Amino acid sequence: MGTSATWRSRPMISLVTAWSRPYRHPNYTGTLDAIYLAMENGGIYYLEVDGSAHALVQSVVKASYLDCAIGTAFTALDYGLRSNDMIVAGGEMSSGGIYLLPIAAWPVDSRAELEETVINWAPVIDFELVDLSARGQGNSAKRDRVFACAGRGKHGAITELRYGVQATAQTPADYMAGVRRLFILPDVSRKTDKHKGGCFVLSSQFNESFLCFRSAGKDGDWFECRNEITFEFDEPTLAAGPLESTDDMPWSVQVTPSTITVIRLAQGDTLPKDDGEMEVDDNDPGMRRLQRRCEGGDTIVAAALRGKFVVIALRNGDNVSLVLASIEIKSDSNEFLVPVGAPVAMEDDPTFLGFLELHGRLMVAVGTRRVTIQIFSCDGFEGLSPFAEREMLENPAADDLHDLGLCESAVLISTNTTAKLLCGLRGGIVVVFQFTITGSSLQLEKRQEIKFGPIPVLLSLDVYRKDSAFALAGREVYRFDMPRDSFRGAQVIIVMPNEEIDPNVEAIVQVGDQALGSENTLICVADSKIFCTDIGQSRKICGRRLRLNATPRRLLFYERMNCYIVACGRNPGSTEIEDPTAICTLKVLNARTLVHQPNPTRS
């Protein structure tokens, strides 16, 4: 007993579990060699060794501390004197990570920056398979979720195991609630100044719009754009995007219920001015603004943009018509809309309006109140002509949930040999059609229905890949693609910094033209925050952890309270839980958020 008491009073000494020797170029290290030592408790030490000197070890610096239990899986990669070292640590009974560590020939104490978590859920002592959707959580479609007791000691956690594409979120900024759609617009100053970079983000709400700017880079900043000479902000935005242009100064287009506005956006011209700075001159040719307002009782109820074309659904009284026009900017005229073909009469307001493109052939898709989708051929000279129409439901007249079958969005994904039309319905279903054009006819063959829940599914095409699309279903994001002509889908699992709860995503938009320095950037609005995410290239098992700071032994789902009860234990002499006198602790967790409930039980 005396030996045991003495052992408990001593501090725990961590063991060296791994080491790594990154290559250092002689140009900046001379005769010095570098070694990283990794400790079991996560400590990282940096040693400089000189074999030709009298003292072999020249310096020892604690370079960082990694929040994981480091095992033998550890390595470091040198990127040069002006770059960070990359450290990869596979967790030993904990999750590991990929870190960037600022280091030089003579380092200083620093903290490593976590780039991506390397998930590890071993050892699993117990797990539960629960369908939370049946209990008012998540989407209404049946989907079991796996929760497991993972890790031990201070790295013990309850981990939800999911398979999908991980998207690592960057630091969020405060934003507004109620955002319905997001649009990306180009910054013309990128074309004239290579040191500048970024893009404009236009958001649409119920009765207004808002414009902000995101500078390039992982640590880019968000700026509010208050300049009133740009767009119409007192109305929701129906459609917006860049105008196809042959020069390096792209125009941006916004369509609202009463206007169509065309302007070139530059970062310096749209940011708020400090006292003493010159305001923007409305007559400045660089800030030329073109606008067309509705007249005679006309109202735009839906719109879409593609290249130089705009298609709008125009209402006047009880009459609704589709109008196709091209946008052509002339230096000597303020008229920019050129009608293409004759308007097409519609029975009612469309539920969706968008462009489709297949092998260079442009089409327009229209969701109707009859629970169908209409496809129009789009010709640059003759305008719109009916091409095909297909019901969303097998028997819409007998369906009691008629409104839930209305098409809210549609995209066409394709490869060189096949194409599929995805239709997102108001009732939370994605209908997949095989899309085949033979001569002058179009066949739409229904292949499958993917059920998500009772909230409309909003689809958007991948701006870099024709065979890929994103779907916002409820608060979750999914990705569909067709590698080697095989259709598949997976959840995009957004990992927030320093957060254990999944974000409630309201709107998404993909950034094109590498405006922020990456091809895989998705901008999201969630929980009154706006942030960028870096989307991974491949699918993998992703984990969402709730740290318990104790070793979880057993996990029970209590259906009546919709919560988890976790039995946590400790080893004698350990300080891994809050109360050192407790041998066992019961923790109660909310089933969806994994947030601790009050009044845990100790024994």
C-alpha positions in Angstrom: 0.0 0.0 0.0 2.9 2.4 0.8 4.3 1.8 -2.7 1.0 2.5 -4.3 0.4 5.7 -2.4 3.9 6.9 -3.3 3.3 6.1 -7.0 0.0 8.1 -7.0 1.7 11.2 -5.5 4.3 11.4 -8.2 3.6 13.1 -11.5 3.1 10.8 -14.5 6.2 10.7 -16.7 5.4 10.4 -20.4 7.4 8.0 -22.5 9.0 8.7 -25.9 6.9 6.7 -28.4 8.2 7.8 -31.8 10.8 10.0 -33.6 11.2 11.4 -37.0 14.1 12.9 -38.9 13.0 15.3 -41.6 15.3 16.2 -44.4 17.0 19.5 -43.9 18.8 21.2 -46.8 22.5 22.0 -46.0 22.0 25.5 -47.4 20.1 26.6 -44.3 21.1 24.0 -41.7 24.9 23.6 -42.4 26.1 20.6 -40.4 23.1 20.5 -38.1 20.6 17.6 -38.3 17.1 17.8 -37.0 15.0 15.2 -35.0 11.5 15.3 -33.7 10.7 13.4 -30.6 7.1 12.5 -29.9 5.9 11.8 -26.4 3.0 9.5 -25.5 1.1 12.4 -23.9 1.3 14.5 -27.1 4.4 16.6 -26.4 6.7 17.3 -29.4 10.4 18.1 -28.9 12.7 19.4 -31.5 16.4 18.4 -31.3 19.3 19.9 -33.3 22.2 17.5 -33.5 25.7 18.3 -34.8 27.9 15.2 -35.2 31.0 17.2 -35.8 30.7 19.4 -32.6 32.0 18.6 -29.1 28.4 18.7 -27.8 26.3 16.3 -29.9 22.9 17.8 -29.0 23.1 21.6 -29.8 19.5 22.5 -28.6 16.3 20.9 -27.3 13.1 22.9 -27.7 9.5 21.8 -26.9 8.1 22.6 -30.3 4.4 21.9 -29.7 1.8 19.9 -28.0 -0.6 17.7 -30.0 -4.0 16.9 -28.6 -3.7 13.2 -29.0 -2.0 10.1 -27.5 0.9 9.5 -29.9 1.8 6.0 -30.8 4.4 4.7 -33.2 2.6 6.2 -36.2 4.5 9.5 -36.4 6.4 11.3 -39.1 7.5 14.8 -40.2 8.0 16.4 -43.6 10.1 19.4 -44.3 8.9 22.0 -46.8 11.9 24.4 -46.5 12.9 27.3 -44.4 10.1 29.6 -45.4 7.4 27.0 -45.0 5.9 25.0 -42.2 6.8 21.4 -41.3 4.0 18.9 -41.8 3.5 16.5 -38.9 1.4 13.4 -39.2 0.5 11.7 -35.9 -1.7 8.6 -35.8 -3.5 8.5 -32.4 -2.9 5.6 -30.0 -6.3 5.0 -28.5 -7.3 8.5 -29.6 -7.8 10.4 -32.9 -4.6 11.7 -34.5 -4.1 14.5 -37.0 -2.2 16.3 -39.7 -0.5 19.4 -38.3 1.4 22.3 -39.7 4.2 23.5 -37.4 6.1 26.7 -37.9 9.7 25.7 -37.6 13.2 27.0 -38.7 16.8 26.2 -38.2 16.6 27.8 -34.8 13.0 27.3 -33.7 11.0 29.0 -31.0 8.2 27.5 -28.9 5.1 27.3 -31.1 1.7 25.6 -31.4 1.0 23.3 -34.3 -2.1 24.1 -36.4 -4.4 21.2 -37.0 -5.2 20.8 -40.7 -7.2 17.6 -40.6 -8.2 15.0 -38.0 -7.1 11.4 -38.6 -10.0 9.6 -37.1 -9.3 6.6 -34.8 -12.1 5.0 -32.8 -10.2 2.2 -31.1 -10.7 0.7 -28.7 -14.5 0.3 -29.1 -15.9 -1.2 -25.8 -19.6 -0.7 -26.7 -21.7 0.8 -29.4 -25.4 1.6 -30.2 -27.2 1.6 -33.6 -30.0 4.1 -33.4 -32.5 5.6 -35.9 -32.8 9.1 -34.6 -34.9 10.3 -37.5 -37.9 8.3 -36.1 -37.7 10.4 -32.9 -37.8 13.9 -34.4 -34.1 14.2 -35.1 -32.4 14.8 -38.4 -34.4 13.9 -41.6 -37.6 11.8 -41.6 -36.1 9.1 -43.9 -35.1 6.0 -41.9 -31.3 6.0 -41.3 -29.5 4.2 -38.5 -26.6 6.0 -36.9 -23.6 4.4 -35.2 -22.5 5.8 -31.8 -19.5 4.1 -30.1 -17.5 4.3 -26.9 -14.0 5.2 -28.2 -10.6 6.0 -26.8 -9.5 5.9 -23.2 -8.4 8.2 -20.4 -8.5 11.9 -21.2 -9.1 11.1 -24.9 -12.1 8.9 -24.1 -15.2 10.0 -26.2 -18.5 9.1 -27.6 -17.9 9.0 -31.4 -20.5 9.0 -34.2 -19.1 7.1 -37.1 -20.2 8.2 -40.5 -19.0 7.4 -44.1 -18.8 10.3 -46.5 -16.7 13.2 -47.8 -15.2 15.3 -45.0 -15.3 19.1 -45.4 -13.1 21.0 -43.0 -14.6 24.4 -42.1 -12.5 27.5 -41.6 -13.0 30.1 -39.0 -16.7 31.4 -39.2 -17.8 35.0 -39.2 -21.0 36.4 -37.8 -23.8 36.6 -40.4 -27.5 37.0 -40.7 -30.2 34.4 -40.3 -32.9 33.4 -42.8 -30.6 33.2 -45.9 -32.3 31.3 -48.7 -29.7 31.3 -51.5 -26.1 32.3 -52.1 -24.4 33.5 -55.3 -20.7 33.9 -56.2 -19.7 37.0 -58.2 -16.3 37.9 -59.6 -13.9 40.7 -58.5 -12.5 42.5 -61.5 -9.6 43.8 -59.5 -8.2 40.2 -59.5 -7.7 40.6 -63.3 -5.7 43.9 -62.9 -3.8 43.2 -59.7 -2.3 39.8 -59.2 -1.8 40.5 -55.5 -5.5 40.8 -54.9 -7.9 37.9 -54.7 -11.2 36.9 -53.5 -14.9 37.0 -54.5 -18.2 38.6 -53.8 -21.0 36.6 -52.0 -24.5 37.8 -52.6 -27.1 36.4 -50.3 -30.9 36.4 -50.8 -33.4 36.5 -48.0 -37.2 36.7 -47.8 -37.5 40.3 -48.7 -33.9 41.7 -49.1 -30.4 40.9 -50.4 -27.0 41.4 -48.9 -23.5 41.7 -50.5 -20.2 40.9 -48.8 -16.6 40.2 -49.9 -14.3 37.3 -49.0 -10.6 37.8 -49.5 -8.5 34.9 -50.8 -6.6 32.4 -48.6 -7.4 30.1 -45.8 -7.3 32.9 -43.3 -9.2 35.4 -45.6 -11.4 38.1 -44.1 -15.1 38.9 -44.6 -16.1 42.5 -45.5 -19.5 44.0 -45.7 -20.2 45.9 -49.0 -22.3 48.9 -48.3 -22.0 50.7 -51.6 -25.6 51.5 -52.8 -24.7 51.9 -56.5 -24.1 48.2 -57.0 -27.2 46.1 -56.7 -30.8 46.2 -55.5 -30.8 45.2 -51.8 -34.4 46.0 -50.9 -35.7 42.9 -52.8 -34.8 39.2 -52.8 -32.4 38.0 -55.5 -33.9 35.5 -57.9 -30.7 34.8 -59.8 -27.2 36.2 -60.0 -23.9 35.3 -61.5 -21.0 36.3 -63.8 -21.8 37.3 -67.4 -19.9 35.4 -70.1 -17.3 37.8 -71.4 -14.4 37.8 -73.9 -12.3 40.3 -72.0 -10.6 40.0 -68.6 -13.2 42.4 -66.9 -16.2 40.2 -66.2 -19.7 41.8 -65.5 -22.0 40.6 -62.7 -25.7 40.2 -63.1 -28.5 40.3 -60.5 -32.2 39.6 -61.2 -34.8 40.7 -58.6 -38.6 40.7 -59.0 -38.5 44.3 -60.5 -35.0 44.7 -62.0 -32.2 43.2 -64.0 -28.9 44.9 -63.1 -25.5 44.5 -64.7 -22.3 45.9 -63.2 -18.6 45.3 -62.7 -17.7 44.7 -59.1 -14.3 45.7 -57.7 -13.2 45.2 -54.1 -12.0 48.7 -53.6 -15.1 50.3 -55.0 -17.6 48.4 -52.9 -16.0 48.5 -49.4 -17.1 51.2 -46.9 -15.1 54.4 -47.1 -13.3 55.9 -44.1 -13.6 59.6 -43.3 -11.6 61.7 -45.8 -11.6 59.0 -48.5 -13.2 59.8 -51.9 -16.5 58.3 -52.6 -17.1 56.4 -55.8 -18.1 58.5 -58.7 -21.3 57.3 -60.4 -19.9 58.4 -63.8 -16.7 56.4 -63.4 -16.6 54.1 -66.4 -15.1 51.3 -64.3 -18.3 51.3 -62.2 -20.7 51.6 -65.1 -24.1 50.3 -64.0 -26.8 49.1 -66.4 -30.3 48.4 -65.3 -33.7 47.4 -66.7 -36.8 47.9 -64.6 -40.1 46.1 -65.1 -43.0 48.3 -66.4 -46.7 48.0 -67.1 -47.5 45.8 -64.1 -44.8 43.1 -65.0 -43.2 41.2 -62.2 -40.4 38.6 -62.5 -41.3 35.5 -60.5 -38.4 33.3 -61.4 -35.1 33.6 -63.3 -32.0 31.8 -64.3 -28.6 32.7 -65.9 -26.2 30.8 -68.0 -23.3 32.3 -70.1 -24.8 35.3 -71.8 -28.4 34.2 -71.6 -31.1 35.0 -69.0 -34.5 33.4 -68.9 -37.3 34.9 -66.7 -40.8 34.0 -65.8 -42.8 37.2 -66.2 -46.2 37.7 -64.6 -48.7 40.3 -65.6 -52.0 39.9 -63.9 -53.1 36.3 -64.5 -50.7 35.8 -67.4 -47.3 34.2 -67.0 -44.8 33.8 -69.8 -41.2 32.6 -70.3 -38.9 35.1 -71.9 -35.4 34.3 -73.1 -32.9 37.1 -73.8 -29.2 37.6 -74.3 -27.2 40.2 -72.5 -25.0 42.2 -74.8 -23.0 45.2 -73.4 -22.4 48.1 -75.8 -20.2 51.1 -75.1 -22.5 53.6 -76.7 -25.8 52.3 -75.3 -27.5 51.5 -72.0 -29.7 48.9 -73.6 -28.3 45.4 -72.9 -31.2 43.0 -73.1 -31.8 41.4 -76.6 -35.0 39.2 -76.7 -34.4 35.8 -78.3 -37.5 34.3 -80.0 -41.1 34.7 -78.9 -42.3 34.4 -75.2 -43.8 31.1 -74.2 -47.1 31.1 -72.4 -47.3 29.3 -69.0 -50.3 28.1 -67.0 -49.0 29.3 -63.7 -45.9 30.5 -61.8 -43.1 27.9 -62.1 -41.9 26.2 -59.0 -38.4 26.1 -60.5 -36.6 27.6 -63.5 -33.0 26.7 -64.6 -30.7 26.0 -67.4 -29.4 22.5 -68.4 -26.5 21.7 -70.7 -25.6 18.4 -72.3 -22.6 18.2 -74.7 -22.9 21.9 -75.6 -26.6 21.8 -76.1 -28.5 24.3 -74.0 -31.9 23.6 -72.5 -34.3 25.2 -69.9 -36.0 23.2 -67.2 -39.3 24.4 -65.6 -41.0 22.9 -62.6 -44.8 23.2 -63.0 -47.8 23.3 -60.6 -49.0 20.1 -62.2 -46.2 18.1 -60.5 -44.2 17.8 -63.7 -41.0 19.1 -65.1 -40.9 20.6 -68.6 -37.8 20.7 -70.8 -37.4 23.4 -73.5 -34.8 23.4 -76.2 -32.9 26.7 -76.1 -31.7 28.1 -79.5 -29.7 31.3 -79.7 -31.8 32.5 -82.7 -35.2 30.9 -82.4 -35.6 31.0 -78.6 -37.5 28.4 -76.6 -39.4 25.4 -77.9 -41.0 22.5 -76.0 -38.9 19.4 -75.9 -40.3 17.0 -73.2 -42.5 16.8 -70.1 -42.4 14.2 -67.3 -44.4 13.7 -64.1 -42.6 13.7 -60.8 -45.0 11.2 -59.2 -46.4 8.0 -60.7 -50.0 9.0 -60.0 -50.1 12.7 -59.0 -53.9 13.1 -59.3 -54.4 10.5 -56.6 -51.6 11.6 -54.4 -52.8 13.3 -51.2 -49.5 15.1 -50.8 -49.7 16.9 -54.1 -47.6 19.9 -53.1 -44.8 17.8 -51.7 -44.2 16.5 -55.3 -43.5 19.9 -56.7 -40.0 20.3 -58.2 -37.9 22.9 -56.3 -34.6 22.3 -58.2 -33.0 20.3 -61.0 -29.5 19.7 -62.3 -28.2 17.6 -65.1 -25.0 15.6 -64.5 -23.3 13.8 -67.3 -20.3 11.9 -68.6 -19.2 11.2 -72.2 -21.6 8.3 -72.4 -24.5 8.9 -70.0 -26.5 11.6 -68.3 -28.9 11.8 -65.4 -31.5 14.5 -64.5 -31.8 15.0 -60.7 -35.0 16.7 -59.5 -35.2 17.9 -55.9 -38.8 17.9 -54.7 -40.5 19.9 -52.0 -41.2 16.8 -50.0 -37.5 16.0 -49.5 -37.1 13.5 -52.4 -34.5 13.4 -55.2 -35.9 11.8 -58.3 -33.3 10.4 -60.7 -34.1 10.2 -64.4 -32.1 8.7 -67.2 -31.7 11.6 -69.7 -31.3 10.4 -73.3 -31.5 12.5 -76.5 -32.1 10.6 -79.7 -32.3 12.9 -82.8 -35.1 15.4 -82.0 -36.7 13.5 -79.1 -35.9 13.4 -75.4 -36.6 10.4 -73.2 -36.8 10.8 -69.4 -36.8 7.3 -67.7 -37.3 7.3 -64.0 -34.6 5.3 -62.3 -34.9 5.8 -58.5 -36.1 8.0 -55.7 -33.8 9.1 -52.8 -35.7 10.1 -49.7 -34.2 12.6 -47.3 -37.1 14.2 -45.3 -39.9 16.7 -45.3 -37.8 19.7 -46.2 -37.2 20.7 -49.9 -34.0 19.5 -51.5 -32.0 22.2 -53.2 -29.6 20.9 -55.9 -26.6 22.8 -57.4 -24.2 21.7 -60.1 -20.5 21.3 -59.4 -18.8 24.2 -61.1 -15.7 22.1 -61.9 -17.2 18.7 -62.8 -20.1 17.9 -65.1 -20.7 14.6 -63.4 -21.1 16.0 -59.9 -23.7 18.0 -58.0 -24.4 19.1 -54.4 -27.7 18.7 -52.5 -28.8 20.7 -49.5 -31.4 18.4 -47.7 -32.7 19.9 -44.5 -29.6 20.9 -42.5 -27.3 18.4 -44.2 -25.2 18.6 -47.4 -24.8 15.7 -49.8 -22.8 15.1 -53.0 -23.8 13.0 -56.1 -21.4 12.0 -58.8 -20.9 9.4 -61.5 -17.4 8.0 -61.5 -17.1 5.5 -64.4 -20.8 6.1 -65.2 -21.8 4.6 -61.8 -24.2 6.9 -60.0 -23.6 7.3 -56.2 -24.2 9.7 -53.4 -22.5 10.5 -50.1 -23.0 13.0 -47.2 -20.6 16.0 -47.0 -19.6 15.9 -43.3 -18.7 19.4 -42.2 -16.2 19.5 -39.4 -16.4 22.9 -37.5 -13.3 24.2 -35.6 -13.7 23.7 -31.9 -17.3 22.5 -32.3 -18.7 19.1 -31.5 -22.2 19.8 -32.9 -23.1 19.6 -36.6 -24.0 22.9 -38.1 -27.6 23.6 -39.2 -26.8 24.5 -42.8 -29.2 27.0 -44.4 -27.5 27.8 -47.8 -24.5 26.7 -49.8 -22.6 27.8 -52.9 -19.5 26.5 -54.5 -16.7 29.0 -55.4 -15.5 28.8 -59.0 -12.5 30.1 -60.9 -10.3 29.3 -57.9 -11.2 32.7 -56.6 -10.2 31.8 -53.0 -7.1 29.7 -54.1 -8.8 26.3 -54.1 -10.9 24.2 -56.4 -12.9 22.5 -53.6 -14.2 25.4 -51.6 -17.9 25.5 -50.5 -19.3 28.6 -48.7 -22.0 27.8 -46.1 -24.4 29.8 -44.0 -25.4 28.0 -40.7 -26.5 29.2 -37.3 -26.1 32.9 -38.2 -22.5 32.2 -39.3 -20.8 32.2 -42.7 -17.7 30.2 -43.4 -15.7 28.4 -46.1 -15.1 24.7 -46.1 -12.4 22.7 -47.9 -14.0 19.6 -49.4 -12.0 16.4 -49.4 -11.4 14.4 -52.6 -12.4 11.0 -51.5 -14.8 9.2 -49.2 -13.8 7.9 -45.8 -15.0 7.2 -42.3 -15.5 10.4 -40.5 -16.1 10.7 -36.8 -17.9 13.3 -34.6 -16.5 13.1 -31.1 -17.7 14.3 -27.7 -14.7 14.3 -25.4 -15.6 12.8 -22.0 -12.2 13.1 -20.3 -12.8 9.6 -19.0 -12.8 6.1 -20.3 -16.3 5.1 -21.6 -17.3 1.6 -20.7 -20.9 1.1 -21.6 -23.4 3.1 -23.8 -27.2 2.9 -23.6 -29.8 4.8 -25.6 -32.8 5.7 -23.5 -35.7 6.2 -25.9 -38.2 7.9 -23.6 -35.8 10.8 -22.8 -34.1 10.6 -26.3 -30.7 10.6 -24.6 -27.6 8.4 -24.2 -26.4 7.2 -20.8 -22.7 6.5 -20.7 -20.9 4.7 -17.9 -17.4 6.0 -17.5 -14.7 4.3 -15.4 -11.2 5.2 -14.3 -8.1 3.4 -13.1 -7.0 3.8 -9.4 -4.8 6.8 -9.0 -5.9 8.4 -12.3 -7.0 12.0 -12.5 -8.9 11.6 -15.8 -12.4 12.6 -14.5 -13.6 15.6 -12.6 -14.1 13.9 -9.2 -11.0 11.9 -8.2 -13.0 10.0 -5.5 -15.4 8.5 -8.1 -14.7 5.1 -9.5 -17.6 5.2 -12.0 -19.5 8.2 -13.5 -22.8 8.1 -15.4 -23.0 10.9 -18.0 -26.3 11.8 -19.8 -26.0 13.2 -23.3 -28.5 14.7 -25.7 -29.0 12.2 -28.5 -28.6 14.7 -31.4 -26.2 17.3 -30.1 -24.2 15.0 -27.7 -24.4 17.9 -25.1 -24.1 16.9 -21.5 -27.4 16.8 -19.5 -27.3 18.0 -15.9 -27.1 15.9 -12.7 -24.7 13.1 -13.6 -24.4 10.2 -11.1 -21.1 9.2 -9.4 -20.3 6.2 -7.3 
